[in-house]
Amino acid sequence: MLSKSEKKVLSELCYNGRATLSEIAKRTSLTRQTVYKAMKSLNKNIVEYYGPMFNPEKVGLEMRAFILISAQRKGFMQELSGALKEMDEVSQAHQVLGRYDILVEALVKSRKELTTLLYKLNKIEPVVRTETLLVTETFKFDTVGPVKKTLESGEAL
């Protein structure tokens, strides 16, 4: 459960992740010390990453694909997750429920690079089937909006 000050600080970070302690303190009417304590707690328990958000196309990664993976046997997750973590082309990998076991997001330069990745994936023993969905346009990518909504509603957290 987050304290009121942690919620205020997290809300400010949603608007400006690069804000200084002083700026956050001013906008939230909290002291710098309170903001510092809240930030320390958030960094330990909630915030997983600070860093730039890249547009993959602008750095040469022209293709985004979601790959659905079906595995053959129980106990596959450790082996498969280890292999996926080592693949630089894989930006996200999630265990999912449904017809498939894993959902992977891949960012690659070309069809050739995607084909190579798919061959690599299909060589991993527990993989029995993959289905690839090519992204033609991304019209929304927002991990902050749902957090802001939860903070503003006063539910959870």
C-alpha positions as CSV (number, residue, x, y, z in Angstrom):
1,M,0.0,0.0,0.0
2,L,1.4,3.4,-1.0
3,S,1.3,6.4,1.4
4,K,-0.3,9.6,0.3
5,S,3.0,11.2,-0.3
6,E,4.2,8.3,-2.4
7,K,1.0,8.5,-4.5
8,K,1.6,12.3,-5.0
9,V,5.2,11.7,-6.0
10,L,4.4,8.8,-8.3
11,S,1.6,11.0,-9.9
12,E,4.2,13.7,-10.6
13,L,6.7,11.2,-12.0
14,C,4.0,10.1,-14.5
15,Y,3.9,13.7,-15.8
16,N,7.6,14.3,-15.8
17,G,10.0,11.4,-15.0
18,R,12.9,13.8,-15.1
19,A,11.6,16.3,-12.5
20,T,14.0,17.2,-9.6
21,L,13.2,16.7,-6.0
22,S,12.7,20.4,-5.6
23,E,10.3,20.6,-8.6
24,I,8.2,17.6,-7.3
25,A,8.2,19.1,-3.8
26,K,6.9,22.4,-5.1
27,R,4.2,20.9,-7.2
28,T,3.0,18.5,-4.5
29,S,3.3,20.8,-1.5
30,L,5.6,18.3,0.2
31,T,9.0,19.0,1.7
32,R,12.1,17.9,-0.1
33,Q,12.8,15.4,2.6
34,T,9.4,13.8,2.3
35,V,9.8,13.7,-1.5
36,Y,13.2,12.1,-1.0
37,K,11.8,9.4,1.3
38,A,8.9,8.7,-1.1
39,M,11.3,8.5,-4.1
40,K,13.6,6.1,-2.1
41,S,10.6,3.9,-1.3
42,L,9.2,4.0,-4.9
43,N,12.6,3.2,-6.4
44,K,12.8,0.2,-4.1
45,N,9.3,-1.1,-4.5
46,I,7.5,0.3,-7.6
47,V,9.7,2.0,-10.2
48,E,11.5,-0.6,-12.2
49,Y,13.4,1.5,-14.7
50,Y,14.5,5.1,-15.4
51,G,15.7,5.8,-18.9
52,P,15.0,7.1,-22.4
53,M,12.0,5.8,-24.4
54,F,13.3,5.2,-27.9
55,N,11.3,5.2,-31.1
56,P,12.6,1.9,-32.6
57,E,12.2,3.0,-36.2
58,K,14.3,6.1,-35.7
59,V,17.3,3.9,-34.7
60,G,16.9,1.5,-37.6
61,L,14.6,-1.1,-36.1
62,E,12.0,-1.0,-38.9
63,M,10.0,-4.1,-37.9
64,R,8.0,-4.8,-34.8
65,A,6.5,-8.2,-34.5
66,F,4.6,-10.1,-31.8
67,I,5.4,-13.8,-31.7
68,L,3.1,-16.3,-30.1
69,I,4.9,-19.4,-28.9
70,S,3.4,-22.8,-28.0
71,A,5.6,-25.1,-25.9
72,Q,5.5,-28.9,-26.0
73,R,5.9,-29.9,-22.4
74,K,5.5,-28.9,-18.8
75,G,8.5,-27.3,-17.1
76,F,9.5,-25.5,-20.3
77,M,9.4,-22.0,-18.8
78,Q,12.9,-21.9,-17.3
79,E,14.6,-23.2,-20.4
80,L,12.6,-21.0,-22.8
81,S,12.7,-17.8,-20.6
82,G,16.5,-18.2,-20.3
83,A,16.9,-18.4,-24.1
84,L,14.6,-15.4,-24.7
85,K,16.4,-13.3,-22.2
86,E,19.6,-13.8,-24.2
87,M,18.1,-12.7,-27.5
88,D,18.8,-9.0,-28.1
89,E,16.0,-8.8,-30.7
90,V,13.4,-9.6,-28.0
91,S,12.2,-6.5,-26.2
92,Q,9.5,-8.2,-24.1
93,A,8.5,-11.7,-23.3
94,H,5.5,-12.8,-21.3
95,Q,4.0,-16.1,-20.1
96,V,0.3,-16.0,-21.1
97,L,-2.9,-18.0,-20.7
98,G,-4.8,-19.3,-23.8
99,R,-3.8,-21.2,-26.9
100,Y,-0.2,-20.1,-26.6
101,D,2.2,-20.1,-23.7
102,I,4.5,-17.1,-24.4
103,L,4.0,-13.7,-26.1
104,V,7.2,-12.1,-27.4
105,E,7.8,-8.6,-28.8
106,A,10.7,-8.5,-31.3
107,L,12.2,-5.4,-32.7
108,V,14.4,-6.0,-35.8
109,K,15.9,-4.2,-38.8
110,S,14.5,-6.3,-41.6
111,R,12.6,-9.4,-42.7
112,K,15.8,-11.3,-42.9
113,E,16.6,-10.5,-39.3
114,L,13.1,-11.5,-38.3
115,T,13.4,-14.8,-40.2
116,T,16.7,-15.6,-38.5
117,L,15.1,-14.9,-35.1
118,L,12.1,-17.2,-36.0
119,Y,14.5,-20.0,-37.0
120,K,16.4,-19.5,-33.7
121,L,13.2,-19.7,-31.7
122,N,11.9,-22.8,-33.5
123,K,15.2,-24.6,-32.7
124,I,14.6,-24.3,-29.0
125,E,13.4,-27.8,-27.9
126,P,10.2,-27.0,-26.1
127,V,8.9,-24.8,-28.9
128,V,6.4,-26.6,-31.1
129,R,4.7,-23.8,-32.9
130,T,5.0,-20.1,-33.4
131,E,2.6,-17.5,-34.9
132,T,4.0,-14.1,-36.0
133,L,2.0,-10.9,-36.1
134,L,3.7,-8.0,-37.8
135,V,2.8,-4.5,-36.6
136,T,2.0,-2.1,-39.4
137,E,1.2,0.9,-37.2
138,T,1.3,1.7,-33.5
139,F,-1.3,4.2,-32.6
140,K,-1.0,3.9,-28.8
141,F,1.8,2.9,-26.5
142,D,1.2,4.0,-23.0
143,T,2.3,2.4,-19.7
144,V,1.8,5.7,-17.7
145,G,-1.9,6.2,-18.4
146,P,-3.2,3.2,-16.5
147,V,-1.0,4.1,-13.5
148,K,-2.3,7.7,-13.6
149,K,-5.9,6.5,-13.8
150,T,-5.4,4.2,-10.8
151,L,-3.8,7.0,-8.8
152,E,-6.5,9.5,-9.7
153,S,-9.3,7.1,-8.9
154,G,-7.9,6.4,-5.4
155,E,-8.4,2.7,-5.9
156,A,-5.8,0.0,-5.2
157,L,-2.2,1.0,-4.5
